[in-house]
Every structure is written in structure tokens, then in C-alpha cells.
Amino acid sequence: MQSYNWVLTTDWMYVSPRTQEDYENEGQRVAVNSTGMVGLLLAKSHEQADFIEQVGPSNILAYVGSPWPPRQN
């Protein structure tokens, strides 16, 4: 079953398929919700913010997201 993140504004709607709910590595976990998929990754601590910066936001989004167009088998 495919999961999605969904964002709705007064001007546009964005639906993003995802393969994971979070990114986990080196004992750190970063949950990625709809705000993350539009570029706003939220950190709960300075340590987590440093981890996001070290890994790179685009790497985190690439991990949890689903490629477009979908890969054909």
C-alpha cells in the first residue's frame, strides 16, 4: 500500500508519494511529514538540526520519497 503526504493551500495542491515515514541513521530519527516534503524539515533539538544539515535535506527527502515517474519493473 502506498503512503502519501498531502499539502493544500489556497493556490495549489501537492500530493507526494513516499516509501518511508522517516529517515533513521546513526541513532537519529527524522520524521518527514507534509511540511518536510515541501522543504521544511523540522528538528526537535539542536543535535537533530545538526544531523539534518550533516546528512543533507535533499538526501533525506530522496530516501523517504518515491521517484517520479515511478520506476517500471
NORSULBEL-V585326 format. One record per pair of residues at least 6 apart in sequence whose ideal C-beta (glycine too) atoms are under 7 Angstrom apart, sorted by the first residue. I is the first residue (numbers start at 0). J is the second residue. Records with the same first field share a line. If there is no record, write none. Layout:
I = J + J
//
This chain:
1 = 16
2 = 17
3 = 14 + 15 + 16 + 17
4 = 15 + 17 + 32 + 33 + 36
5 = 14 + 33
6 = 13 + 33 + 37
13 = 37
15 = 36 + 64
16 = 65
17 = 63 + 64 + 65
18 = 63 + 65
19 = 62 + 63
20 = 30
21 = 28 + 29 + 30 + 31 + 63
22 = 29 + 31 + 59 + 62 + 63
24 = 54
27 = 47 + 50
29 = 40 + 47 + 51 + 59
31 = 40 + 59 + 60 + 63
34 = 41
35 = 60
36 = 60
40 = 51 + 56 + 59
42 = 48 + 51
51 = 59
//
